[in-house]
Amino acid sequence: MSGSEAADAKKLVRSASGLRMVPELRAARSPFGLDEPPWVPDKECPRCMQCDTKFDFITRKHHCRRCGKCFCDKCCSKKVPLPRMCFVDPVRQCAECALISQKETEFYDKQLKVLMNGASFFVTLGTSDKSELMVCRLSNNQRYLVLDGNSHYEIEIVQISTVQILTEGFTPGEKDTHTYTSLLESQHITEGGNTRAIGMILQYKVPGSEELTQMKFTASEDYSSNKKLSASWLAAMHKATKLLYESRDQ
């Protein structure tokens, strides 16, 4: 077992928002995680921040566990799982945050497992004209992309700056190749139409260096189940990249 695969110790903590199972070391937290927000002080919210209802003895105030804002019971009644903040049980969230959390549930229930199970790709490093068949997977602690073949690489997720999912698109009468680009450092995101993921290019920084290293991942050209698995893994990687980008503003 590699160093990145070593079990990360966790502890159970209680806050005003609920019980959370978090890594003992902050450095060991998942890159997909979000910090628990501070609550808006009671004295600063005499009214619901959604419907403007005035709080009184009957109309009590509640705080959304995802955004920390203050709402009445009607505007903050849903209890939804929030794994990005490591909550043990579903927690109270406002309607807007609950919708976001519900959309993320699919990633945690499906795509995250696909990434951890891994898939096979031909991997090309830098400008080399040689490729190596490797199994690529997300580490159990979600902090590394682990590549295994004759060579071995561990790429820290937070060091990845650019991810390009290469897709093959089909339009009536012609076959074209499109690129879905999701940059963690900018908002430039373009998307094709009816496409199938066939590869990935990522750029990342090696610790101790400011230079970017590039890797290209290409699915095999056979029509076996391995190709379908690779396409599913790439689709999950796209969702993961989008989640990482969006989390910067949350």
C-alpha positions as CSV (number, residue, x, y, z in Angstrom):
1,M,0.0,0.0,0.0
2,S,1.4,3.4,-1.0
3,G,1.7,6.4,1.3
4,S,-1.3,8.1,-0.3
5,E,-3.4,5.0,0.4
6,A,-2.6,4.9,4.1
7,A,-5.7,5.0,6.2
8,D,-6.6,8.5,7.3
9,A,-7.6,8.7,10.9
10,K,-11.0,10.3,11.5
11,K,-12.8,11.7,14.4
12,L,-16.4,12.5,15.3
13,V,-17.0,16.1,16.1
14,R,-20.2,17.9,17.2
15,S,-21.1,21.4,16.2
16,A,-24.3,23.5,16.2
17,S,-25.0,22.1,12.7
18,G,-24.8,18.4,13.7
19,L,-22.4,15.4,13.9
20,R,-19.5,15.2,11.4
21,M,-17.0,12.5,10.8
22,V,-13.9,14.4,9.7
23,P,-10.1,13.7,9.1
24,E,-8.0,14.4,12.2
25,L,-5.6,16.3,10.0
26,R,-6.9,19.1,7.8
27,A,-4.3,18.2,5.2
28,A,-5.9,14.8,4.9
29,R,-9.4,16.1,3.9
30,S,-11.0,15.3,0.6
31,P,-10.5,17.9,-2.1
32,F,-14.2,17.6,-2.8
33,G,-15.0,18.7,0.8
34,L,-16.5,22.0,1.9
35,D,-15.8,23.9,5.1
36,E,-18.8,24.2,7.5
37,P,-20.0,27.8,7.1
38,P,-20.3,30.3,10.1
39,W,-23.9,31.0,11.0
40,V,-25.3,34.5,10.5
41,P,-25.7,35.8,14.1
42,D,-29.2,35.8,15.4
43,K,-29.1,39.5,16.1
44,E,-28.3,40.2,12.5
45,C,-31.4,38.4,11.1
46,P,-34.7,39.7,12.5
47,R,-36.4,38.4,9.3
48,C,-36.2,35.3,7.1
49,M,-33.5,35.9,4.5
50,Q,-35.8,34.3,1.9
51,C,-39.4,35.4,2.4
52,D,-38.8,38.3,4.8
53,T,-41.2,37.0,7.4
54,K,-40.5,38.5,10.8
55,F,-39.3,36.2,13.5
56,D,-41.2,36.1,16.8
57,F,-42.1,33.6,19.5
58,I,-44.1,31.6,17.1
59,T,-42.1,31.9,13.9
60,R,-38.7,30.6,14.9
61,K,-35.4,31.0,12.9
62,H,-33.4,28.2,11.5
63,H,-29.9,28.2,9.9
64,C,-29.1,26.4,6.7
65,R,-26.2,24.0,7.3
66,R,-24.7,24.6,3.9
67,C,-24.8,28.4,3.6
68,G,-25.2,29.5,7.2
69,K,-28.0,32.0,6.4
70,C,-31.1,32.4,8.6
71,F,-34.6,31.3,7.5
72,C,-38.1,30.5,8.8
73,D,-39.2,26.9,9.0
74,K,-41.1,27.1,5.7
75,C,-38.0,28.2,3.8
76,C,-35.6,25.8,5.5
77,S,-37.5,22.7,6.2
78,K,-35.7,20.1,4.1
79,K,-33.2,17.7,5.6
80,V,-30.8,16.5,3.0
81,P,-27.5,14.5,3.1
82,L,-24.4,16.8,2.9
83,P,-21.4,14.5,2.4
84,R,-19.2,17.3,1.2
85,M,-19.2,18.6,4.8
86,C,-18.9,15.1,6.3
87,F,-22.2,15.2,8.1
88,V,-23.2,11.8,9.5
89,D,-27.0,12.4,9.1
90,P,-29.1,14.5,6.7
91,V,-29.1,18.2,7.8
92,R,-31.5,21.1,7.5
93,Q,-30.9,23.2,4.4
94,C,-32.7,26.1,2.6
95,A,-34.4,25.3,-0.7
96,E,-31.6,26.6,-2.9
97,C,-28.9,24.7,-1.0
98,A,-31.0,21.5,-0.7
99,L,-31.3,21.5,-4.5
100,I,-27.6,21.7,-5.0
101,S,-26.9,19.0,-2.4
102,Q,-29.4,16.7,-4.0
103,K,-27.7,17.1,-7.4
104,E,-24.4,16.2,-5.8
105,T,-25.8,13.0,-4.4
106,E,-25.5,11.3,-7.7
107,F,-21.8,12.1,-7.8
108,Y,-21.2,10.6,-4.3
109,D,-23.5,7.6,-5.0
110,K,-22.3,6.7,-8.5
111,Q,-19.4,8.7,-10.1
112,L,-17.2,8.7,-7.1
113,K,-17.3,4.9,-7.0
114,V,-16.6,4.7,-10.7
115,L,-13.5,6.8,-10.2
116,M,-12.3,4.7,-7.3
117,N,-12.8,1.4,-9.2
118,G,-10.6,2.7,-12.0
119,A,-10.3,2.1,-15.8
120,S,-7.6,1.3,-18.3
121,F,-6.0,3.9,-20.6
122,F,-3.0,4.3,-22.8
123,V,-1.1,7.1,-21.1
124,T,1.4,9.4,-22.8
125,L,3.6,11.6,-20.7
126,G,4.5,15.1,-22.0
127,T,5.7,15.1,-25.7
128,S,6.7,11.5,-25.7
129,D,5.6,9.4,-28.7
130,K,5.3,6.3,-26.5
131,S,2.3,5.3,-24.5
132,E,1.9,2.8,-21.7
133,L,-1.2,0.9,-20.7
134,M,-2.1,1.8,-17.2
135,V,-5.0,1.5,-14.7
136,C,-6.1,5.0,-13.5
137,R,-8.2,5.3,-10.3
138,L,-9.0,7.8,-7.6
139,S,-7.4,6.9,-4.2
140,N,-9.7,5.9,-1.4
141,N,-9.0,9.2,0.4
142,Q,-10.0,11.0,-2.8
143,R,-6.8,13.1,-2.8
144,Y,-4.8,11.4,-5.6
145,L,-5.1,10.0,-9.1
146,V,-3.2,6.7,-9.0
147,L,-1.7,5.3,-12.2
148,D,-0.4,1.7,-12.2
149,G,1.4,-0.1,-15.0
150,N,5.0,-0.8,-15.6
151,S,5.4,2.7,-14.2
152,H,3.6,4.2,-11.1
153,Y,2.3,7.8,-10.7
154,E,0.4,9.5,-7.9
155,I,-1.0,12.9,-8.9
156,E,-2.4,15.1,-6.1
157,I,-5.8,16.3,-7.2
158,V,-5.1,19.8,-5.8
159,Q,-2.1,20.1,-8.1
160,I,-4.2,19.6,-11.3
161,S,-4.7,22.9,-13.1
162,T,-6.3,21.8,-16.4
163,V,-8.5,18.9,-17.4
164,Q,-9.7,18.3,-21.0
165,I,-12.1,15.5,-21.7
166,L,-11.7,14.5,-25.3
167,T,-15.0,13.5,-26.9
168,E,-16.0,12.1,-30.3
169,G,-19.1,13.7,-31.6
170,F,-21.4,12.6,-34.4
171,T,-23.5,14.9,-36.5
172,P,-25.7,14.0,-39.5
173,G,-23.6,13.1,-42.5
174,E,-20.2,13.5,-40.8
175,K,-18.0,12.4,-37.9
176,D,-16.2,15.1,-36.0
177,T,-14.0,15.4,-32.9
178,H,-14.8,17.9,-30.2
179,T,-13.1,18.8,-26.9
180,Y,-14.9,19.4,-23.7
181,T,-12.6,21.7,-21.7
182,S,-13.0,22.3,-18.0
183,L,-10.3,24.5,-16.5
184,L,-10.0,24.7,-12.8
185,E,-8.3,28.1,-13.1
186,S,-10.9,29.8,-15.4
187,Q,-14.5,29.8,-16.4
188,H,-13.9,28.7,-20.0
189,I,-16.2,25.8,-20.4
190,T,-17.6,24.6,-23.8
191,E,-19.6,21.6,-24.5
192,G,-20.4,19.6,-27.7
193,G,-23.7,17.9,-28.5
194,N,-24.1,14.1,-28.8
195,T,-20.7,13.0,-27.8
196,R,-18.8,10.0,-26.3
197,A,-15.7,10.5,-24.1
198,I,-12.6,8.9,-25.7
199,G,-9.7,10.4,-23.7
200,M,-8.4,13.1,-21.4
201,I,-5.5,15.5,-21.2
202,L,-4.6,16.9,-17.9
203,Q,-1.9,19.3,-16.7
204,Y,-0.5,19.3,-13.2
205,K,2.3,20.7,-11.1
206,V,4.9,18.3,-9.6
207,P,5.6,19.3,-6.0
208,G,8.7,21.5,-5.8
209,S,8.3,22.7,-9.4
210,E,6.4,25.5,-11.0
211,E,6.4,23.8,-14.4
212,L,3.3,22.1,-15.7
213,T,3.5,18.4,-16.6
214,Q,1.0,17.0,-19.2
215,M,-0.5,13.6,-19.5
216,K,-2.7,12.3,-22.2
217,F,-5.1,9.4,-21.6
218,T,-6.6,7.5,-24.5
219,A,-9.2,4.7,-24.3
220,S,-8.4,1.6,-26.3
221,E,-9.9,1.3,-29.8
222,D,-11.6,-2.1,-29.3
223,Y,-15.3,-2.3,-28.6
224,S,-15.1,-4.4,-25.5
225,S,-16.6,-3.7,-22.1
226,N,-13.2,-2.0,-21.2
227,K,-14.0,0.8,-23.7
228,K,-17.4,1.4,-22.1
229,L,-15.8,1.4,-18.7
230,S,-13.2,3.9,-19.8
231,A,-15.9,6.2,-21.2
232,S,-17.9,6.0,-17.9
233,W,-14.7,6.8,-16.0
234,L,-14.0,9.9,-18.1
235,A,-17.6,11.1,-17.7
236,A,-17.2,10.7,-13.9
237,M,-13.9,12.6,-14.1
238,H,-15.7,15.4,-15.9
239,K,-18.3,15.7,-13.1
240,A,-15.5,15.6,-10.5
241,T,-13.7,18.4,-12.2
242,K,-16.8,20.5,-12.5
243,L,-17.5,19.9,-8.8
244,L,-14.0,21.0,-7.8
245,Y,-14.3,24.2,-9.9
246,E,-17.6,25.1,-8.5
247,S,-16.6,24.5,-4.9
248,R,-14.2,27.4,-5.1
249,D,-17.1,29.8,-4.9
250,Q,-19.0,28.0,-2.2
